[in-house]
Amino acid sequence: MFNDFKPVLKILLRFMIIYLVLLFAYQFYLNMEKGGLDSFSKWVGGQSTSVQNLLGYPSEMKEVPERETSWFSLNGQYISRMVEGCNAISVMILFSAFIFAFYKGKKTFVFVAAGVVFLHMVNVLRIAGLNILLVETPQYSKAGHDYIFPAVIYGSVVVLWLIWIKFFALKSPKK
């Protein structure tokens, strides 16, 4: 009876193990970081600030270590704050675990690396876009933060998953 479900159970088990290992590794990284926002989040925030500056919105970040956050200042006013969850690592972990669950050799590592870089770029643009939205149309800040911009990052993950499944995972090996 379980033989019919064996492939699906293997994929689920592989996904859960990889997800938990990556999640614990990330938590270990966060525990090592002390005194404010973690380094990766600061890096993401700095890149978002650069994008905002490039788009003509004078921006800077101000660290608030005791609150484990940094504030974005656009056009001289504090508009939003960057916290650890904004760095999208948890999204990248979820993406990677799913792709590795459907392991297909070396191309799996290439696709995960390319996907993580793509998700990082989408995330930087997402943060910059949200900050610009907060300056230009603050009445849409709740919808932007809670619905529109999360849909952008999670939608990107789903599209990458679909590409992986359609073009790589379900392809028969060439003979």
N, C-alpha and C positions, 0 to 999 in steps of 0.2 A: 504494500500500500504506500509506504513512504518513498519507494523508488520513483514514483511519478513526481514527487515534490523535491527530490534530492537536489536537482540543479538550483531550484529557487532557494532552498534552505542554505545551500553553500554560498550563494550570492548574499543573502541576508546576513549570514554569520560573518562572512568576510567584511561586509560593510560595517557591521557593528563593531568588530574588533578593530578595524582600521580607524573608524571614527573615534572610538574611545582612546586608542593610543595617541592619536593626534590631539585630541581634546586634553588629555592628561599632560602631554608635552607642552601644549600652549599654557595650561594652568601653571606648570612648573616654571615656564618663562615669566609669566606674570608675577609669580611669587618671588622670583629673583630680582625683579625690578622694584626698587623702593624710592619713595620720595617724589610722588607726582605721577604724571602720565607716563606710560611705558614708551620706550624709544621708538618702536614701530609706529605707534599712534602719533607721536610727535612728527615723525617723518611724513606720514600721510597728511597731517595737518599742514606741514610746511609746503608740501606739493600743492595742496588745495589753495593755499594762500598765493602761491606763485601763479596758478591758473587764474585766480581772481584778479591779481595784478595785471596779468597778460590781457585779460578781458576789459581792463579799464576801471576796475574797482579797487582803489588803493586799500591794501589789506595788510594786516600783521597779526601775529598770535602773541598772546600774553599768557604765560604760564602761571597757574595757581596750584603749586605743589601740594599744599595742605588739603586741597579738595580733589586731588588727582584729576585735574582737568586743565584745559587751556581755553582761553576765550579768543574768538575771532573778532577782530575789529575791522570794519569796512567803512570807508569814508569817515573815519574818526569816531565811530560809535560802536560799542560792543553789541554784536548782533546775535551770536550763538556761541555755544561751547562745544569743545571736542572732548569726548570721553573715550574710554577704551573700546566700547562697543562700536564706535564709528569706524574703526580700522578695517572692518570686514573680514578679519581673520577667521571668525567663526563660520562665515559664509564660505570662505575658501576651504576650510576643513570639511564642511559638509559636501562641497563640490568634489574635492579630492577623494574622499571616502567612497562616494558613489562611483566615480570613474575607476578607482582601483578595485572596486567590487566586481567590475566587468573587465578584469585584467586581460590585456592582449599583447603582452611582451613589451619591448622597448618603446613602441609607439604610445603606450599608456603614460610613461614618464614624460614624453615630449608633449602630449596633449595636456596633461596636468600642469606642466610648467607654463605652456602657452596660455592655458585657461586661467591660471592664477595671475599671470601678468595682465591679461585682459580684464579680469575682475578687479584687479588693483586700479587699473586706469579708469574703469567705469566708476569705481568707488570715489576716486579723487574728483572726477567730474561731477558725480552725484553730490558730494559735499560742497563743492564750489557752486553748483547750481542751486542747491538749497540755500546757501548763504545769500546768493544774488536774489533769489525769490524773497527772502526775508527783508531785503533792502527795498526791492522794487514793488512788491505786492504783499505786504505783511498780513493782509487779511486772509491769504491762502497758506499761512505758515503751518497751521495744524494739518490741513489736508496734504500739504507738501511733505512734511516731516513724517506723518503717520501712514500715508497711503501711496502717494505718487512716487517719491524717491525710493522707498523700500521696494515698490513694484519694479523699479528699474534694476536694482541689484539682483533681486530674486528672479526676475524675468530673464536676466542675462544668464543666471545659473541654469535655469530650465532650458533655455535655447542651447547652451553648451552641452547639457546632458542629452538632449534630443539629437544633436549633431553626433555625439559620441556613439549613441546607440544605433542610429541609422547608418552612419558611414564607417564605423569601426567595429563595434562590439558584435553586431549581427552579420557582418560580412563573412562569407565563407573564405577560408584561406585558399589562395590560388595554388594550383598544382603545377 
